[in-house]
Amino acid sequence: MIERKFEKMDVNTKKIIKQIIIVVLVAFLSVLGYYVYITAKNLSLINEHSKGEIPLDTSKPTNILILGTDRRTKNEAGRSDVMILVHLDPVNKKVTLLSIPRDSRVLVPGHGYDKINSSFNSDYFDDGGVDLSIKTVANLLGIDSKDIPYYVIVNFEGFAKVIDAIGGVTIDVKEPMHYHSWAGDVKIDLNPGVQHLDGVKALEYARFRYDQWGDFGVDEEGNIHGRVERQQELIKAIIDQTKDIRNIFKLPQIAQEIGNAVDTNLTVAQITKIGLTYKDLTSKDLQIVNFPGVPQMIDGISYVVPNYDKLKEIGATYFKLSNQ
């Protein structure tokens, strides 16, 4: 009789455990559904200006032009202080980056030679903006504008918020970085050493250019220094940081900050597809192509003068889509 009691208890226990598992599973799926919904809703904040969705096949290579601007809102003219061309290679799961110094002396289509960041400024050129920036970069690399089908624009304030949303980034600050502008709108204070930076401090790190190298410099061995180098290091750190927090519970907050900060012609669905395709990406999967150029004064103006022939080779090797 005692044995039957235990058998009955075992059966009841199994039923209870089964019910608990079902309840937990339903709760998990409900939470999962909620977070997916909130994430999608937040990403829908992204301001998509494309005249029509440009098809994206994540099984094929593509290019995205990233523009970091100083504008406060998405409708301001602003300047592109950061310009990075990104090549996505889904076959080898590799990403190639080319950082283009903002002071690069380039031929701006329809306007002659000027600094490349002027191509984005509609207060400087009537047709300035993302389209002219894409044409200028494509012309510099000897590729077709259609080889750069996508763009992402992010302002500095939004960048800081996104960094905070992913939990900050760990950076080895290699030198003292201190600068306060006379107008008081730029304040940079960083001491040397490995440290975990929040969004504001990460932005300070990315913007600093007040050392011997300035925005861009090349040493005798051909190594890149200055702000361009720091921006590349920051990209590596961001990728490694997001690797640690790529879980469902972080997505809504990150998506909200991205939605508020980013202006792009990629759709939410396309961003999701790219994210899933490169979800295992680490800094080791990045290939950074050094920009071939030298700082030079021309008519009293400071430029980075590119090696135009070398850039055409880089364009054909890494960014020309028609041959791939």
Salt bridges, closest charged atoms under 4 A:
ASP70 OD2 - ARG79 NH2 2.68
ASP81 OD1 - ARG102 NH1 2.98
ASP103 OD1 - ARG102 NE 3.85
ASP103 OD1 - LYS115 NZ 3.46
ASP127 OD1 - HIS111 NE2 2.79
GLU157 OE2 - LYS161 NZ 3.58
GLU175 OE2 - ARG230 NH1 3.40
ASP189 OD1 - HIS178 ND1 2.97
ASP189 OD2 - HIS180 NE2 2.64
GLU204 OE1 - LYS201 NZ 3.31
ASP211 OD2 - ARG230 NH1 3.46
ASP215 OD1 - ARG227 NE 2.71
ASP219 OD2 - HIS225 NE2 2.83
GLU229 OE1 - HIS225 ND1 3.55
GLU233 OE2 - LYS236 NZ 3.70
ASP263 OD2 - HIS49 NE2 3.56
ASP263 OD2 - ARG71 NH2 3.35
ASP280 OD1 - LYS243 NZ 3.52
ASP280 OD2 - LYS279 NZ 3.29
ASP285 OD1 - LYS94 NZ 3.77
GLU313 OE1 - LYS310 NZ 3.78
